Amino acid sequence: MLRPMDLWRIAIINRPLTAILAEGFDESDVTWAPAMPAQSFRADPFGLWRDGHLHVFAEGFSYRDRRGYIDLLIYDANLTLRDSRTVLREPWHLSYPFVFEAGGETWMLPEAFQSGTLTLYRAKRFPDQWEPACQIPLDGAAIDATPFFWQGRWWLFYAPSHSKAAKQSHLHIAYADRLTGPWQVHPGNPVHISNASARPGGTPIVQGGSIILPVQDCRGTYGAAIRLLEISQMDERSFVAKDRDGLQAPAWMEPYTDGLHTLSAVGGMTLLDVKRMDASLSAKTSRLYHILRQKLARAG
């Protein structure tokens, strides 16, 4: 039986991430990103403020060709959309464009496991020209790699890609003295196993001396909600964490109430994505067409 088509939509929440985790948010806080054409979506939002404008980077995806790319949405200080464009395409699928600043440079670390590796990009000209800076070899191609500078060292949270189950239930980590490496994989990998709280889903923050990592709750459906992994100890040999309740799509976001799988901080605002599951005839026809095309391609 063909499963429904996941269709995501991005929202900007006019509240800081810490406030949302403590108090939630309501409809008055939300600015929706533009809707996408049929059978297309934007997801995995991450952002940076630059020159008084909010730059939102996100996965763009169409079920017609099924190869993700990185889109950019530019908003002014009043959250009025001023521009949108595609800024990165590769021969393989791209998603989860984690953008950040370090060492006087602007970086992007998109998920690209179909390429067989993880590539760190540097902004040649922010925000729309990106060049590969280096590859980060790990214990296999990484899923939703999330960098974090902690106690004088770079850390990387990611899900492994060696099996469908591991993509949603295993958390691996690596560390390096420099962002460009060399990186060392943690000897305890996978450091955390849970379908409810392993795959990274946003920007880590520090609260009370612990790292709070947004993670995807994939019980029932992929990206059903965000939970929080509270990491109380992390070094080259050990990892101690417990998961906590997080955030799910509220009822007033209907029809986008079937999932929420990214929660990222950007200044005093927060970015998230929510999904609706399309089980219509056109959605099923599109999925069937893709399956048949794959089988024909494999048959030569």
Steps between C-alpha positions, in 0.01 A plus 500: 500500500635842406555728798381863494714780361666718767460871422685740731465873556731745678393744769688786665413535868552849642627363830845376608553126520549505877161670547327249271645207692386653829163645402404389149361743242169601346361597161585868541871412511505330157602619155454228238745455216338499154315186398668287235348357179311170513713199602785728610616637834766684696631355828801494737525879557816659643576870505741788545442872546718718275469874427160523667355212296407148602646240264315169520666202332287190442469179304292539186345181365262386228358148482529525122880472496571408866834676530519758776678833458562800724269801480545843657223727628595858597279699739532857624480594868117506477502143365388610156637265235738691271659228289515125444732293286684170476861532618642146486441197281705185465458177301378342827228578750561791740310587817549625860715806408650578841648851457724666757785744549845408631851638464383804304340279232147385423452125463233255390492129581215347297396137521616322183538133591424390142837649405667249733654765723440819697618827342553828682429805281637852541318812382700635209249785485229503762222406463485342154844368403633195684813295440613167649760563772574141603351158546444358848567125493319318780371147561290522183301780340328712765129587525397846630847588631481770768821681602545653844796673666526379858775548758767599249428226250269436204243223535279347236167327566365282218302190408676223305378399156586129499138387545149643483444424868827660612419824316213559741617329820879533539699804609872520421746771598846611389743768618783716366728780614437684174180528299675372188639201688638250540188357663497204738194279535396425856594147618156461658301545178208467492495704821119502514241265351132595493238544232369789710815706555806424286494669159605868527233758425633850553743730678644397838492744791648497851276512807618455855832354392339235276477489121140491376487338156169503307441147368233340288230282649448242225261274684194437288611717207821661382552840665185479713625750758806655660631370828797634695812300580661640815872419491657530844839349416692478174872446449732278296400189693157554654152621413209536743160627391129472567210600280227746592168609357531760227258644248237377257287682245203664675146439376462857371772429239250276317552344246870496594457293816649164396860574593766747611865408450720812509538761773776755448594821677585819308552803721181578690293285264450130434451305178304177473329281244174309524342250264176370364470150356333490158325171427315627193482312171744743335753446780474122468530522123815709532659252739407207277651675198824555691519133608442379145762741366753371754431138402539581131828679567637202694391267221708703254 
